[in-house]
Amino acid sequence: MGKILPLAAMEKILKKGSSDIRVSDPAKEALREYLEEKGIELAKAAAELSVHAGRKTIKAEDVKFAAKNK
Amino acid sequence: MGKILPLAAMEKILKKGSSDIRVSDPAKEALREYLEEKGIELAKAAAELSVHAGRKTIKAEDVKFAAKNK
């Protein structure tokens, strides 16, 4: 995967799982991998939806439609 | 949602959907919302799994187990 998402953000998200939890560095990397995979899946669907609607630009409605129909 | 993920990263991910696509700002925000929601869901499961394993630290195996069982 592309290492697009920052690990500091992964830590913030993982700490939202419980008020009293610590987070290992490999756990942050595993979350990054998971979220990038989910994001790219959604991006492909959103891009197809925008083309389907006769556009060359992904709009919020494409992302929301793709998310709803997952 | 917490606005944890940077919008520039959302743009990079959305552009992976297709080689020839543009991306609106609200689309980036919609992807951020989707991924933060997915991430927090996973973080809750991973935190429970770490406690279940007698730990106070989320490890990569917790994140991977949670992702596999989604």
Backbone of each chain as nested JSON, in Angstrom:
{
  "chains": [
    {"id": "A", "residues": [
      {"number": 1, "name": "MET", "atoms": {"N": [0.845, -1.201, 0.0], "CA": [0.0, 0.0, 0.0], "C": [0.883, 1.255, 0.0]}},
      {"number": 2, "name": "GLY", "atoms": {"N": [0.275, 2.409, -0.177], "CA": [1.072, 3.584, -0.527], "C": [1.657, 4.399, 0.608]}},
      {"number": 3, "name": "LYS", "atoms": {"N": [1.33, 4.081, 1.847], "CA": [1.773, 4.901, 2.989], "C": [1.364, 6.365, 2.822]}},
      {"number": 4, "name": "ILE", "atoms": {"N": [0.096, 6.529, 2.546], "CA": [-0.449, 7.873, 2.33], "C": [-0.884, 8.492, 3.66]}},
      {"number": 5, "name": "LEU", "atoms": {"N": [-1.472, 7.691, 4.518], "CA": [-2.032, 8.23, 5.762], "C": [-0.949, 8.329, 6.844]}},
      {"number": 6, "name": "PRO", "atoms": {"N": [-0.91, 9.451, 7.566], "CA": [0.12, 9.625, 8.603], "C": [-0.113, 8.737, 9.829]}},
      {"number": 7, "name": "LEU", "atoms": {"N": [0.968, 8.194, 10.377], "CA": [0.844, 7.297, 11.536], "C": [0.309, 8.02, 12.766]}},
      {"number": 8, "name": "ALA", "atoms": {"N": [0.601, 9.304, 12.902], "CA": [0.076, 10.054, 14.062], "C": [-1.451, 10.066, 14.038]}},
      {"number": 9, "name": "ALA", "atoms": {"N": [-2.018, 10.15, 12.841], "CA": [-3.478, 10.12, 12.719], "C": [-4.01, 8.724, 13.055]}},
      {"number": 10, "name": "MET", "atoms": {"N": [-3.245, 7.684, 12.68], "CA": [-3.666, 6.317, 13.011], "C": [-3.706, 6.134, 14.53]}},
      {"number": 11, "name": "GLU", "atoms": {"N": [-2.722, 6.717, 15.205], "CA": [-2.697, 6.617, 16.668], "C": [-3.921, 7.302, 17.286]}},
      {"number": 12, "name": "LYS", "atoms": {"N": [-4.233, 8.489, 16.781], "CA": [-5.408, 9.208, 17.305], "C": [-6.675, 8.381, 17.141]}},
      {"number": 13, "name": "ILE", "atoms": {"N": [-6.82, 7.767, 15.975], "CA": [-8.021, 6.962, 15.71], "C": [-8.041, 5.734, 16.62]}},
      {"number": 14, "name": "LEU", "atoms": {"N": [-6.899, 5.062, 16.76], "CA": [-6.873, 3.849, 17.598], "C": [-7.186, 4.184, 19.052]}},
      {"number": 15, "name": "LYS", "atoms": {"N": [-6.754, 5.351, 19.518], "CA": [-7.041, 5.73, 20.907], "C": [-8.507, 6.058, 21.132]}},
      {"number": 16, "name": "LYS", "atoms": {"N": [-9.243, 6.272, 20.053], "CA": [-10.686, 6.477, 20.197], "C": [-11.41, 5.163, 20.468]}},
      {"number": 17, "name": "GLY", "atoms": {"N": [-10.706, 4.054, 20.321], "CA": [-11.321, 2.757, 20.566], "C": [-11.619, 2.519, 22.035]}},
      {"number": 18, "name": "SER", "atoms": {"N": [-10.849, 3.161, 22.891], "CA": [-11.037, 3.005, 24.326], "C": [-10.303, 4.153, 25.013]}},
      {"number": 19, "name": "SER", "atoms": {"N": [-10.837, 4.598, 26.158], "CA": [-10.251, 5.783, 26.806], "C": [-8.892, 5.468, 27.426]}},
      {"number": 20, "name": "ASP", "atoms": {"N": [-8.624, 4.186, 27.638], "CA": [-7.485, 3.818, 28.476], "C": [-6.615, 2.766, 27.776]}},
      {"number": 21, "name": "ILE", "atoms": {"N": [-6.215, 3.066, 26.548], "CA": [-5.507, 2.051, 25.784], "C": [-4.21, 2.624, 25.206]}},
      {"number": 22, "name": "ARG", "atoms": {"N": [-3.193, 1.774, 25.124], "CA": [-1.971, 2.165, 24.427], "C": [-1.949, 1.513, 23.054]}},
      {"number": 23, "name": "VAL", "atoms": {"N": [-1.064, 1.995, 22.211], "CA": [-1.09, 1.588, 20.807], "C": [0.338, 1.308, 20.343]}},
      {"number": 24, "name": "SER", "atoms": {"N": [0.585, 0.14, 19.788], "CA": [1.936, -0.166, 19.292], "C": [2.126, 0.418, 17.885]}},
      {"number": 25, "name": "ASP", "atoms": {"N": [3.38, 0.642, 17.509], "CA": [3.648, 1.171, 16.166], "C": [3.152, 0.235, 15.063]}},
      {"number": 26, "name": "PRO", "atoms": {"N": [3.388, -1.09, 15.175], "CA": [2.849, -1.965, 14.115], "C": [1.321, -1.932, 14.03]}},
      {"number": 27, "name": "ALA", "atoms": {"N": [0.651, -1.648, 15.148], "CA": [-0.814, -1.524, 15.106], "C": [-1.213, -0.318, 14.254]}},
      {"number": 28, "name": "LYS", "atoms": {"N": [-0.445, 0.766, 14.391], "CA": [-0.741, 1.964, 13.57], "C": [-0.546, 1.638, 12.097]}},
      {"number": 29, "name": "GLU", "atoms": {"N": [0.51, 0.894, 11.795], "CA": [0.759, 0.532, 10.394], "C": [-0.347, -0.377, 9.864]}},
      {"number": 30, "name": "ALA", "atoms": {"N": [-0.821, -1.288, 10.709], "CA": [-1.896, -2.196, 10.278], "C": [-3.182, -1.418, 10.008]}},
      {"number": 31, "name": "LEU", "atoms": {"N": [-3.453, -0.412, 10.834], "CA": [-4.657, 0.397, 10.596], "C": [-4.495, 1.204, 9.311]}},
      {"number": 32, "name": "ARG", "atoms": {"N": [-3.298, 1.743, 9.1], "CA": [-3.062, 2.488, 7.849], "C": [-3.334, 1.609, 6.638]}},
      {"number": 33, "name": "GLU", "atoms": {"N": [-2.826, 0.386, 6.686], "CA": [-3.011, -0.514, 5.553], "C": [-4.513, -0.782, 5.321]}},
      {"number": 34, "name": "TYR", "atoms": {"N": [-5.21, -1.051, 6.414], "CA": [-6.65, -1.323, 6.317], "C": [-7.402, -0.132, 5.722]}},
      {"number": 35, "name": "LEU", "atoms": {"N": [-7.118, 1.068, 6.248], "CA": [-7.888, 2.237, 5.798], "C": [-7.523, 2.641, 4.369]}},
      {"number": 36, "name": "GLU", "atoms": {"N": [-6.262, 2.48, 3.992], "CA": [-5.904, 2.82, 2.608], "C": [-6.583, 1.861, 1.632]}},
      {"number": 37, "name": "GLU", "atoms": {"N": [-6.641, 0.591, 2.019], "CA": [-7.32, -0.386, 1.17], "C": [-8.803, -0.035, 1.023]}},
      {"number": 38, "name": "LYS", "atoms": {"N": [-9.456, 0.252, 2.142], "CA": [-10.878, 0.635, 2.113], "C": [-11.075, 1.9, 1.283]}},
      {"number": 39, "name": "GLY", "atoms": {"N": [-10.151, 2.858, 1.454], "CA": [-10.258, 4.134, 0.74], "C": [-10.115, 3.951, -0.764]}},
      {"number": 40, "name": "ILE", "atoms": {"N": [-9.171, 3.129, -1.174], "CA": [-8.944, 2.941, -2.612], "C": [-10.112, 2.185, -3.242]}},
      {"number": 41, "name": "GLU", "atoms": {"N": [-10.637, 1.196, -2.524], "CA": [-11.86, 0.507, -2.967], "C": [-12.984, 1.513, -3.233]}},
      {"number": 42, "name": "LEU", "atoms": {"N": [-13.173, 2.398, -2.245], "CA": [-14.244, 3.388, -2.368], "C": [-13.951, 4.369, -3.499]}},
      {"number": 43, "name": "ALA", "atoms": {"N": [-12.685, 4.745, -3.651], "CA": [-12.295, 5.697, -4.699], "C": [-12.61, 5.138, -6.082]}},
      {"number": 44, "name": "LYS", "atoms": {"N": [-12.375, 3.836, -6.262], "CA": [-12.667, 3.227, -7.569], "C": [-14.159, 3.289, -7.871]}},
      {"number": 45, "name": "ALA", "atoms": {"N": [-14.958, 2.953, -6.874], "CA": [-16.408, 3.002, -7.062], "C": [-16.865, 4.437, -7.311]}},
      {"number": 46, "name": "ALA", "atoms": {"N": [-16.299, 5.397, -6.582], "CA": [-16.703, 6.801, -6.736], "C": [-16.307, 7.327, -8.113]}},
      {"number": 47, "name": "ALA", "atoms": {"N": [-15.126, 6.933, -8.599], "CA": [-14.685, 7.375, -9.926], "C": [-15.628, 6.826, -11.002]}},
      {"number": 48, "name": "GLU", "atoms": {"N": [-16.011, 5.56, -10.872], "CA": [-16.957, 4.979, -11.842], "C": [-18.304, 5.693, -11.798]}},
      {"number": 49, "name": "LEU", "atoms": {"N": [-18.734, 6.034, -10.598], "CA": [-20.019, 6.734, -10.457], "C": [-19.968, 8.119, -11.087]}},
      {"number": 50, "name": "SER", "atoms": {"N": [-18.834, 8.797, -10.963], "CA": [-18.732, 10.136, -11.557], "C": [-18.75, 10.039, -13.085]}},
      {"number": 51, "name": "VAL", "atoms": {"N": [-18.048, 9.06, -13.637], "CA": [-18.072, 8.859, -15.091], "C": [-19.491, 8.495, -15.539]}},
      {"number": 52, "name": "HIS", "atoms": {"N": [-20.127, 7.641, -14.779], "CA": [-21.507, 7.241, -15.069], "C": [-22.443, 8.451, -15.125]}},
      {"number": 53, "name": "ALA", "atoms": {"N": [-22.132, 9.453, -14.3], "CA": [-22.968, 10.661, -14.266], "C": [-22.503, 11.694, -15.293]}},
      {"number": 54, "name": "GLY", "atoms": {"N": [-21.544, 11.321, -16.148], "CA": [-21.095, 12.224, -17.208], "C": [-20.119, 13.289, -16.732]}},
      {"number": 55, "name": "ARG", "atoms": {"N": [-19.442, 13.024, -15.614], "CA": [-18.484, 14.005, -15.077], "C": [-17.065, 13.465, -15.1]}},
      {"number": 56, "name": "LYS", "atoms": {"N": [-16.112, 14.411, -14.965], "CA": [-14.709, 14.027, -14.842], "C": [-14.19, 14.351, -13.444]}},
      {"number": 57, "name": "THR", "atoms": {"N": [-15.112, 14.751, -12.586], "CA": [-14.743, 15.151, -11.225], "C": [-15.547, 14.341, -10.218]}},
      {"number": 58, "name": "ILE", "atoms": {"N": [-14.866, 13.746, -9.259], "CA": [-15.574, 13.048, -8.184], "C": [-16.177, 14.083, -7.246]}},
      {"number": 59, "name": "LYS", "atoms": {"N": [-17.476, 13.99, -7.035], "CA": [-18.162, 14.884, -6.095], "C": [-18.508, 14.11, -4.82]}},
      {"number": 60, "name": "ALA", "atoms": {"N": [-18.889, 14.868, -3.79], "CA": [-19.239, 14.23, -2.514], "C": [-20.339, 13.19, -2.706]}},
      {"number": 61, "name": "GLU", "atoms": {"N": [-21.297, 13.493, -3.602], "CA": [-22.415, 12.556, -3.8], "C": [-21.934, 11.203, -4.326]}},
      {"number": 62, "name": "ASP", "atoms": {"N": [-20.854, 11.202, -5.106], "CA": [-20.296, 9.919, -5.586], "C": [-19.72, 9.114, -4.423]}},
      {"number": 63, "name": "VAL", "atoms": {"N": [-18.975, 9.811, -3.559], "CA": [-18.359, 9.13, -2.407], "C": [-19.463, 8.595, -1.484]}},
      {"number": 64, "name": "LYS", "atoms": {"N": [-20.479, 9.417, -1.247], "CA": [-21.558, 8.993, -0.339], "C": [-22.366, 7.838, -0.925]}},
      {"number": 65, "name": "PHE", "atoms": {"N": [-22.619, 7.905, -2.226], "CA": [-23.356, 6.811, -2.879], "C": [-22.544, 5.511, -2.776]}},
      {"number": 66, "name": "ALA", "atoms": {"N": [-21.258, 5.621, -3.06], "CA": [-20.387, 4.425, -2.993], "C": [-20.342, 3.867, -1.575]}},
      {"number": 67, "name": "ALA", "atoms": {"N": [-20.279, 4.745, -0.587], "CA": [-20.203, 4.305, 0.814], "C": [-21.502, 3.619, 1.226]}},
      {"number": 68, "name": "LYS", "atoms": {"N": [-22.618, 4.159, 0.752], "CA": [-23.933, 3.616, 1.112], "C": [-24.125, 2.233, 0.511]}},
      {"number": 69, "name": "ASN", "atoms": {"N": [-23.585, 2.023, -0.685], "CA": [-23.816, 0.772, -1.398], "C": [-22.68, -0.232, -1.231]}},
      {"number": 70, "name": "LYS", "atoms": {"N": [-21.922, -0.086, -0.206], "CA": [-20.835, -1.051, 0.074], "C": [-21.393, -2.256, 0.809]}}
    ]},
    {"id": "B", "residues": [
      {"number": 1, "name": "MET", "atoms": {"N": [-17.593, 13.97, 13.11], "CA": [-16.325, 13.204, 13.132], "C": [-15.176, 14.153, 13.456]}},
      {"number": 2, "name": "GLY", "atoms": {"N": [-14.041, 13.616, 13.729], "CA": [-12.989, 14.413, 14.34], "C": [-12.071, 15.19, 13.427]}},
      {"number": 3, "name": "LYS", "atoms": {"N": [-12.183, 15.053, 12.119], "CA": [-11.261, 15.732, 11.201], "C": [-9.815, 15.397, 11.535]}},
      {"number": 4, "name": "ILE", "atoms": {"N": [-9.558, 14.121, 11.662], "CA": [-8.22, 13.656, 12.006], "C": [-7.376, 13.47, 10.739]}},
      {"number": 5, "name": "LEU", "atoms": {"N": [-7.989, 12.964, 9.695], "CA": [-7.237, 12.644, 8.475], "C": [-7.064, 13.883, 7.592]}},
      {"number": 6, "name": "PRO", "atoms": {"N": [-5.857, 14.117, 7.07], "CA": [-5.62, 15.304, 6.245], "C": [-6.301, 15.209, 4.873]}},
      {"number": 7, "name": "LEU", "atoms": {"N": [-6.862, 16.331, 4.409], "CA": [-7.567, 16.338, 3.125], "C": [-6.631, 16.045, 1.952]}},
      {"number": 8, "name": "ALA", "atoms": {"N": [-5.362, 16.438, 2.06], "CA": [-4.415, 16.15, 0.969], "C": [-4.279, 14.644, 0.77]}},
      {"number": 9, "name": "ALA", "atoms": {"N": [-4.303, 13.896, 1.87], "CA": [-4.223, 12.436, 1.771], "C": [-5.506, 11.88, 1.153]}},
      {"number": 10, "name": "MET", "atoms": {"N": [-6.647, 12.511, 1.468], "CA": [-7.916, 12.059, 0.88], "C": [-7.881, 12.247, -0.637]}},
      {"number": 11, "name": "GLU", "atoms": {"N": [-7.284, 13.36, -1.079], "CA": [-7.178, 13.615, -2.523], "C": [-6.306, 12.549, -3.19]}},
      {"number": 12, "name": "LYS", "atoms": {"N": [-5.179, 12.231, -2.564], "CA": [-4.292, 11.205, -3.139], "C": [-5.027, 9.878, -3.286]}},
      {"number": 13, "name": "ILE", "atoms": {"N": [-5.777, 9.503, -2.253], "CA": [-6.508, 8.232, -2.303], "C": [-7.586, 8.272, -3.391]}},
      {"number": 14, "name": "LEU", "atoms": {"N": [-8.329, 9.386, -3.461], "CA": [-9.404, 9.46, -4.467], "C": [-8.835, 9.397, -5.881]}},
      {"number": 15, "name": "LYS", "atoms": {"N": [-7.653, 9.978, -6.092], "CA": [-7.058, 9.947, -7.434], "C": [-6.568, 8.553, -7.817]}},
      {"number": 16, "name": "LYS", "atoms": {"N": [-6.436, 7.684, -6.844], "CA": [-6.092, 6.295, -7.157], "C": [-7.286, 5.538, -7.727]}},
      {"number": 17, "name": "GLY", "atoms": {"N": [-8.463, 6.136, -7.655], "CA": [-9.661, 5.499, -8.188], "C": [-9.643, 5.411, -9.707]}},
      {"number": 18, "name": "SER", "atoms": {"N": [-8.958, 6.347, -10.327], "CA": [-8.885, 6.386, -11.787], "C": [-7.718, 7.284, -12.175]}},
      {"number": 19, "name": "SER", "atoms": {"N": [-7.075, 6.99, -13.295], "CA": [-5.87, 7.749, -13.661], "C": [-6.213, 9.155, -14.118]}},
      {"number": 20, "name": "ASP", "atoms": {"N": [-7.478, 9.364, -14.488], "CA": [-7.819, 10.591, -15.206], "C": [-9.029, 11.27, -14.566]}},
      {"number": 21, "name": "ILE", "atoms": {"N": [-8.939, 11.482, -13.262], "CA": [-10.122, 11.998, -12.568], "C": [-9.741, 13.217, -11.727]}},
      {"number": 22, "name": "ARG", "atoms": {"N": [-10.682, 14.145, -11.618], "CA": [-10.5, 15.261, -10.692], "C": [-11.347, 15.03, -9.453]}},
      {"number": 23, "name": "VAL", "atoms": {"N": [-11.061, 15.825, -8.421], "CA": [-11.665, 15.539, -7.111], "C": [-12.129, 16.86, -6.488]}},
      {"number": 24, "name": "SER", "atoms": {"N": [-13.386, 16.933, -6.103], "CA": [-13.881, 18.161, -5.462], "C": [-13.526, 18.161, -3.972]}},
      {"number": 25, "name": "ASP", "atoms": {"N": [-13.486, 19.366, -3.388], "CA": [-13.183, 19.439, -1.952], "C": [-14.216, 18.717, -1.088]}},
      {"number": 26, "name": "PRO", "atoms": {"N": [-15.524, 18.87, -1.375], "CA": [-16.486, 18.12, -0.563], "C": [-16.328, 16.603, -0.698]}},
      {"number": 27, "name": "ALA", "atoms": {"N": [-15.828, 16.135, -1.844], "CA": [-15.586, 14.69, -1.99], "C": [-14.486, 14.247, -1.033]}},
      {"number": 28, "name": "LYS", "atoms": {"N": [-13.461, 15.076, -0.873], "CA": [-12.385, 14.741, 0.071], "C": [-12.932, 14.67, 1.495]}},
      {"number": 29, "name": "GLU", "atoms": {"N": [-13.796, 15.637, 1.819], "CA": [-14.392, 15.637, 3.167], "C": [-15.268, 14.402, 3.379]}},
      {"number": 30, "name": "ALA", "atoms": {"N": [-15.989, 14.006, 2.339], "CA": [-16.855, 12.824, 2.458], "C": [-16.01, 11.564, 2.656]}},
      {"number": 31, "name": "LEU", "atoms": {"N": [-14.876, 11.487, 1.968], "CA": [-14.007, 10.317, 2.15], "C": [-13.412, 10.33, 3.557]}},
      {"number": 32, "name": "ARG", "atoms": {"N": [-13.019, 11.511, 4.026], "CA": [-12.489, 11.595, 5.396], "C": [-13.503, 11.079, 6.406]}},
      {"number": 33, "name": "GLU", "atoms": {"N": [-14.744, 11.519, 6.239], "CA": [-15.796, 11.086, 7.173], "C": [-15.959, 9.564, 7.133]}},
      {"number": 34, "name": "TYR", "atoms": {"N": [-15.995, 9.013, 5.923], "CA": [-16.151, 7.561, 5.755], "C": [-14.997, 6.805, 6.41]}},
      {"number": 35, "name": "LEU", "atoms": {"N": [-13.764, 7.246, 6.138], "CA": [-12.616, 6.494, 6.65], "C": [-12.455, 6.651, 8.162]}},
      {"number": 36, "name": "GLU", "atoms": {"N": [-12.773, 7.824, 8.692], "CA": [-12.675, 7.981, 10.154], "C": [-13.709, 7.1, 10.852]}},
      {"number": 37, "name": "GLU", "atoms": {"N": [-14.887, 7.008, 10.263], "CA": [-15.925, 6.156, 10.833], "C": [-15.47, 4.688, 10.822]}},
      {"number": 38, "name": "LYS", "atoms": {"N": [-14.966, 4.24, 9.664], "CA": [-14.466, 2.859, 9.553], "C": [-13.326, 2.622, 10.535]}},
      {"number": 39, "name": "GLY", "atoms": {"N": [-12.452, 3.615, 10.665], "CA": [-11.288, 3.479, 11.535], "C": [-11.687, 3.37, 12.996]}},
      {"number": 40, "name": "ILE", "atoms": {"N": [-12.64, 4.185, 13.41], "CA": [-13.062, 4.174, 14.807], "C": [-13.801, 2.876, 15.135]}},
      {"number": 41, "name": "GLU", "atoms": {"N": [-14.612, 2.405, 14.199], "CA": [-15.257, 1.091, 14.354], "C": [-14.209, 0.005, 14.606]}},
      {"number": 42, "name": "LEU", "atoms": {"N": [-13.176, 0.024, 13.756], "CA": [-12.124, -0.989, 13.878], "C": [-11.35, -0.805, 15.181]}},
      {"number": 43, "name": "ALA", "atoms": {"N": [-11.114, 0.433, 15.571], "CA": [-10.359, 0.711, 16.795], "C": [-11.086, 0.157, 18.02]}},
      {"number": 44, "name": "LYS", "atoms": {"N": [-12.417, 0.269, 18.011], "CA": [-13.191, -0.259, 19.149], "C": [-13.039, -1.774, 19.238]}},
      {"number": 45, "name": "ALA", "atoms": {"N": [-13.156, -2.429, 18.094], "CA": [-13.004, -3.889, 18.077], "C": [-11.589, -4.279, 18.492]}},
      {"number": 46, "name": "ALA", "atoms": {"N": [-10.585, -3.555, 18.007], "CA": [-9.192, -3.887, 18.325], "C": [-8.903, -3.673, 19.812]}},
      {"number": 47, "name": "ALA", "atoms": {"N": [-9.471, -2.616, 20.392], "CA": [-9.27, -2.359, 21.824], "C": [-9.885, -3.491, 22.653]}},
      {"number": 48, "name": "GLU", "atoms": {"N": [-11.075, -3.934, 22.259], "CA": [-11.711, -5.058, 22.973], "C": [-10.879, -6.332, 22.856]}},
      {"number": 49, "name": "LEU", "atoms": {"N": [-10.342, -6.544, 21.677], "CA": [-9.52, -7.743, 21.466], "C": [-8.254, -7.695, 22.306]}},
      {"number": 50, "name": "SER", "atoms": {"N": [-7.657, -6.518, 22.464], "CA": [-6.43, -6.423, 23.263], "C": [-6.741, -6.685, 24.738]}},
      {"number": 51, "name": "VAL", "atoms": {"N": [-7.852, -6.15, 25.215], "CA": [-8.269, -6.411, 26.598], "C": [-8.568, -7.906, 26.777]}},
      {"number": 52, "name": "HIS", "atoms": {"N": [-9.251, -8.471, 25.798], "CA": [-9.567, -9.898, 25.818], "C": [-8.3, -10.742, 25.932]}},
      {"number": 53, "name": "ALA", "atoms": {"N": [-7.212, -10.256, 25.342], "CA": [-5.943, -10.983, 25.376], "C": [-5.108, -10.615, 26.598]}},
      {"number": 54, "name": "GLY", "atoms": {"N": [-5.695, -9.837, 27.517], "CA": [-4.999, -9.503, 28.759], "C": [-3.97, -8.393, 28.606]}},
      {"number": 55, "name": "ARG", "atoms": {"N": [-4.117, -7.569, 27.577], "CA": [-3.173, -6.474, 27.354], "C": [-3.826, -5.113, 27.498]}},
      {"number": 56, "name": "LYS", "atoms": {"N": [-2.946, -4.099, 27.67], "CA": [-3.436, -2.718, 27.683], "C": [-2.957, -1.965, 26.45]}},
      {"number": 57, "name": "THR", "atoms": {"N": [-2.362, -2.729, 25.533], "CA": [-1.799, -2.121, 24.32], "C": [-2.379, -2.812, 23.095]}},
      {"number": 58, "name": "ILE", "atoms": {"N": [-2.891, -2.019, 22.165], "CA": [-3.358, -2.599, 20.903], "C": [-2.138, -2.973, 20.066]}},
      {"number": 59, "name": "LYS", "atoms": {"N": [-2.089, -4.239, 19.646], "CA": [-1.015, -4.696, 18.771], "C": [-1.552, -4.882, 17.352]}},
      {"number": 60, "name": "ALA", "atoms": {"N": [-0.616, -5.051, 16.411], "CA": [-1.026, -5.232, 15.004], "C": [-1.98, -6.414, 14.871]}},
      {"number": 61, "name": "GLU", "atoms": {"N": [-1.726, -7.475, 15.664], "CA": [-2.585, -8.662, 15.532], "C": [-4.043, -8.369, 15.915]}},
      {"number": 62, "name": "ASP", "atoms": {"N": [-4.249, -7.433, 16.817], "CA": [-5.627, -7.046, 17.177], "C": [-6.306, -6.35, 15.998]}},
      {"number": 63, "name": "VAL", "atoms": {"N": [-5.564, -5.433, 15.377], "CA": [-6.118, -4.691, 14.236], "C": [-6.41, -5.655, 13.087]}},
      {"number": 64, "name": "LYS", "atoms": {"N": [-5.473, -6.577, 12.842], "CA": [-5.66, -7.525, 11.723], "C": [-6.815, -8.481, 11.992]}},
      {"number": 65, "name": "PHE", "atoms": {"N": [-6.92, -8.942, 13.236], "CA": [-8.027, -9.833, 13.597], "C": [-9.357, -9.099, 13.406]}},
      {"number": 66, "name": "ALA", "atoms": {"N": [-9.423, -7.873, 13.886], "CA": [-10.663, -7.089, 13.76], "C": [-11.002, -6.857, 12.292]}},
      {"number": 67, "name": "ALA", "atoms": {"N": [-9.994, -6.578, 11.478], "CA": [-10.232, -6.312, 10.054], "C": [-10.73, -7.569, 9.343]}},
      {"number": 68, "name": "LYS", "atoms": {"N": [-10.167, -8.716, 9.725], "CA": [-10.531, -9.985, 9.09], "C": [-11.964, -10.365, 9.44]}},
      {"number": 69, "name": "ASN", "atoms": {"N": [-12.39, -10.035, 10.646], "CA": [-13.71, -10.457, 11.108], "C": [-14.777, -9.384, 10.942]}},
      {"number": 70, "name": "LYS", "atoms": {"N": [-14.544, -8.475, 10.063], "CA": [-15.551, -7.43, 9.788], "C": [-16.588, -7.929, 8.801]}}
    ]}
  ]
}
